[in-house]
């Protein structure tokens, strides 16, 4: 999944050259730069293309408290790992997959490599005018293989809803295709910018995108699943009203060395080009943060 968006102000030339997030005395353990202006607190961040942005920090949205001084990279596997003994927070390693990872995933080998969970694309709504609902070509094979291997499984659906009825339709499509399986991971609503083509959601307002998140999440929660919203920093800053979504968990995408998001999230998608035994393609890598007494 690609996560990019554009609108903001440039940082200094030094930041652009290094491609790193700015660190100040007010910066926490992540990569975010929080600073005070005449208009209040703001934070600065970069997208994967090196474009820089500034957005107001919303005081009513729960803040990220993870101490990323505890983030390490395994020298043997290249996987990231996180363990904060002082604050009792740890993270499980996971991946997310779709038909783009191919047909021949060896799920037992995936689990043996240290992967603990997987979030599988269940389907998507096409971004053309008709907006038909499509089941991922490898969904059934992937979910059955992952469950048989003993991995914790969640699913995600790529949305192109342009009204609340379509968001409900997407949620019901997910529920129908989950009925034969027992999962304990999240059911994720994935809404993103389409940069390479015209999308049916191009005219959605901030309030509409926010409303459709709530409609989808509430529908799957009523069916007994744990809802979650997928987003990158730019989408959080400029497209979603985070003040209205604070009751929902987030799956946050950021491919910087440390995540830049000042807001709370449960899962960090830290790479789109991971290498995992048993998968013959690059794969998205994730860390799922949890209190140690919850694991």
N, C-alpha and C positions, 0 to 999 in steps of 0.2 A: 504494500500500500504506500502510495506517495503522499507526503504531507507538506504542502507548501502554500504560501499565500503572500500578498504584497500590499503594503501601506505602512508608512512610518518615516522615521528620520534616521539619517546616517550617524553612526558613531564616529569616533576619531579615526584618522588614517591608520594609526597604529593597530587599532582593533581590526580594521578591515584586512590588514596585512597578516595578522596572526590567525584570523578566523576564530578567535576565542571569545567567550563571553567576558565582559568587563567585571572585575572584582573590586569592590570598595569596602570600606569599614562596615557598611551596613549590609553587605552581602552575607547570606547564610551559607550553610554547608553545600548548597547546590551551586549552579552556575549563574543564578539570577543576580541582576544588579538592581537594588532597590534604593532610590534616592529621593530626596525632598525637593519640591519645586514650590513656587508661589501658589500653585493650584493644588498642592497636596503631594502625597506620595505617588511616585511613578516607578515602573520597572522597565528595563531595557533588555531586549533579547534579539537573537538572530535566527533566521530560518536556515535551512540546509544549503541554500545557495549563497549565503553570506550577506543577505540583505538585513538591515538593522531596523528595529522598530522601538517605539516607546508607547506605553499604555498606562492608564491610571491603575493603581493598586486598589482593589475593592476591599474595603475594611470588613464588609459583612460576609465575605466568602472565606471559609476555613483555609488556613495557611499551611503550606508544606512544612513539616517539622523534621524530615529525615536529615541526618547528619552524614553528608557524603564524604566526609573524611574517612568513613568506614567502607568506602567503595574500593574494590580491588579487581584486578584482572588475573585470572588463572594463567600462569605462564605455560602450562601444558596444553590446555584446551582453548585458551583465548576467551573463555566465557567470563563475563562479569559476575562478581559475587558481592554480597553485602551482608554484614553482620555487625550490629551495634549492641554490644554487650551492656554498655552503660544505660541505654534507654530501652533495652529489651525488645529491639526491633530486628527482624531478619528478613530475608527475601528468598523466594523460591525462583528457580530458573525455568523459563518456558519459551515456547515458540508460538507463532501463528502461521497457519497454512491455508492454501486454497488450491484450486486446480493448477495454478502456476508452478507449484512444486512438483508436478508430475504424478504419474500413476504408480510408481514403484516404491513408495515409502515403506521402509522396514521399521515398523513402530517399536518392536522389541529392541532393536539396535538404538533407536532414538532414546528410549527410556534408559537403556544401559549406559548411555553417554553422560547421564546426569540431568536430563530434562525431566521436570516434574509435572508440567502441565502444558496443555495446548489449547489454543483458541482457534476454532475451525470456521472458515467461511461457510455459512449455510447457504447463502444466496445473495442476490442483489436485485435492485430495480434498475433496468436499463436507463441511461440518461438521455435517450432520444425522446421524441415527442410522445410516443405511445406509452413508454414507461412500463413495459411488461415485467412481471416478476419471474426471476430465473433461479432455479436451483443450481448451486455450484456443481460442476460436472463430477467432482471428486468427493462431494460431501459425504455420501453414504459410505464409500470405501474408507474415507479418512476417519469418520467418527467411529465406525465399527472397529477399525484397526487400532485406534488410540485407546478405546475403551477396553478392548481385549488385552492390550499391553499393560493395563493398569494405570494409565495416566489420568490425571484429573482433566476433565474436558469442559470447555466453554464454547460458545459459538458467537459469531458476529454476522450482522446483516448490513450490507452497503445500501444506504437509503438514497432515494431521489424523490422523496415525498414532496408534493406541492400543496397539500392540504391535510387537515387532520384525519380525514377519512382514509387517505392513502397511508398515513403513518399507522393507523389501526390495522389496515389491510396488510401492511408489511409485518406487523407484530403477529397477526393471526397466521400468516404464511409461515413464520418461524415456528410458532407453536404447533401447527399441523405437522411440520416436518421434524419436530422434536418428540412427537408423541410416542414413537417406538423406542426411544432411548432414555436412559436415566443419566443425567449429567448433574454435577455439583458445582461446576464453574459458572461464570457469568454469561448472561445473554446480552450482547453488546450492540448498541445502536451506533453505526458508523456513518457519519455524514461529513463529506469533504468537498473541497474545491476541485472542479474539473478544469484543469489548465489547458489541456490539449484539444478541447472540443467545446462546442456549445452544449450546455447542460440545461435540462428542464427546470433545475432549481436556481438558475442564475438570477431570477427576479425575486426569489424569496427574501423577505426582510429578516432582520435580526430577531424580531419577536416571533416570526413564523418558524424559523429554524429552532428557536428555543422551545416553542410550543410543541413542535413535532417530536423533539427529544422527550418531553414530558409524557406525551400521549403514548409513544412507543414503550417507554420504560414502565409506565403505570400499567399498561396492558399486560406485559409479560410478568410484572410483579404480582398482579392479581391472579395469575395462573400458577404462582408458586416458585417462580425463578428469580434469581438475583440480577436486577438490571444494571447496566453500566453504559457509559457514554465514551466513545472513542474520540479523541481530539488532539490536535497539535497546539502549540502556543499561540499561533496567529489566529486560529479559529476561536480559542478561548478569549483572546484579547479583543477581537473585532467582530466576530460573527455570532457568538452565543452570549446571552445575558447570564453570566455566571451567578449573579445574585439570585436568580430564579431556579438555579440547578444545584444548589449547595446540598440538597438532601440525597443526591445521586453520586455513586462512585464513578471515578474517571479512569480511563486507560489512556495514558499520555504518551505521545510520540515525540521523541527528541533525540537526534543522533549526535549531539555534542557529547564531549567526554563526560560532562556532568549535566543533568537536566536543569533547564532554566526556569521552570514553572514555579511561581511563588505560591500557587494554590495546591491544595491537598489532592492527591490521586493515589489509587491503589496499585496500579500496574504501570511500569515504565517500559515502553518499547524503545530500546536503546540502539538498535541496528537493523538495517534492512538487508544486509549482506552477510549474515551469519553462515557458518559452515558447521553442519551437524551430521555425524555418522548416521547412515540410513536414509538420508535425503540427497538426491542427486541434483540439487539446485540450491542456490542461496535462499536463506530463510530469515524472516524477522525474528529478532531475539528480544526477550522480555524478562524483567524482574518484577515479581509480585511481592509487595511489602506487607508484612504481618507482624503483629505483636507476638512474642514468643509463646505466650500462653494460649494463642489462637491456633498454632500450628499442630 
